[in-house]
Amino acid sequence: MDSGKKILIVVMDGLGDRAVKELDYKTPLQYANTPNLDWFAKNGSTGIMDTIGPGIRPGSDTSHLAILGYDPFKVYTGRGPFEAAGVGLVGQSGDVAFRCNFATVDSSMNVTDRRAGRIKEPDTTELVKALKDLKIGDVDCIVKEATEHRAVLLLRGEGLSPYVSDADPHDLAKVGISRATQEGAEKTARAVNEFVKKSYEILNNHPVNIKRKMEGKLPANILLPRGAGMFPDIEPFEKKYGMTGSCVAGVSLIRGIGRICGLEIIEPTLCTGGLSTNMEAKAKAALTELEKKDFVLMNVKASDISSHDGAAMKKVEVVERLDKMAGYIKENLPPGAIVVFTADHCTPVERMDHSGDPVPLCIYSENSLKDEATEFNEVSCTRGCLGRVLGKNLMSILIDKADRSEKFGA
């Protein structure tokens, strides 16, 4: 591909919404004061985007894959591998990965707390050490702690399959029995069930848990896997597009997607994924990467968190912080660069979960076609010249706008 302009995609997680009664039937984007995002809308090209397809509720994993130009219907194999890669546990073809919770169970294998009193490091670090080198038959079990009460499990061996049900009951109930959901997955289900059993045997009387019980805390005496997925065979980003790239994100899932796609992961302490993340510092990190790379994907999680909490005014506050971040990007964007402002999915505050609504989209460059949109929100962007875009087509549009596309035909 020809060399061309640099590209920055800013994904404001869960930003899109529906009309909210508390906000006089406006969305948080419509209700908030957003002069900088509106400036990009007025001076850029706008539209709306279905990250997966019209009416399809995207996960954060499938939507980010689509935004990066990978068809999730072809490459998505489950959340587990991306969570594993997000904490640095990158598997190989044939490995099956799971998300896990450290949990508390009684002697009858009834879950009494799915998060073991929200246990976290350093306790989880010590518990993971106790599970090191665990092997079930010819299957290696590799465990790594994630944030707080979470961990990841990777199974490595011949003939494994991701088509197994969860051992995590997802509720205060008896520990589940993993079962094959497709023919040929019986070996994996047996390995999962034996792993869960051994995790209880090893952790129940571990010194960390004995100490926790003496201190009146809940023991983390079992590890419960869920969300099985096989490590996908994904074409590396640089090979696919002929561009070097980085990912700036605080959420392990998004870092995992970037890592599996071959993007360099930027995770200084400023890149936390919570409500209190320093958005301007994160933008600065992204722009610093853009000086060195052709492409940067940046994720800011805060708007999704307030949406899942059902906190409309908190989301408005987050939107206004995002707008200040957009102002920093406006003042410091390298000459000639292309910047995209969008979301990975809508998370309506009244629904408190993802929805299949399209998200607003703005593509800004110095030579952008200006359209009828005057504000960056779900309604104004429908007036834009980009129309209604599919997420998997966004990268093709950007590559052409960056003068990096190859001609099809003579």
Secondary structure, 3 states (H helix, E strand, C coil): CCCCCCEEEEEECCEECCCEHHHCCECHHHHCCCHHHHHHHHHCEEEEEECCCCCCCCCHHHHHHHHCCCCHHHHCCCCHHHHHHHCCCCCCCCCEEEEEEEEEECCCCEEEECCCCCCCCCHHHHHHHHCCCEEECCEEEEEEECCCCEEEEEEECCCCCCCECCCCCCCCCECCCCCECCCCCHHHHHHHHHHHHHHHHHHCCCHHHHHHHHCCCCCCCEEEEEEEEECCCCCCHHHHHCCCEEEECCCHHHHHHHHHHCCEEECCCCCCCCCCCCHHHHHHHHHHHHHHCCEEEEEECHHHHHHHCCCHHHHHHHHHHHHHHHHHHHHHCCCCCEEEEECCCECCCCCCCCECCCEEEEEECCCCCCCCCCCCCCCHHHHCCCEEEEHHHHHHHHHHHCCCCCCCCC
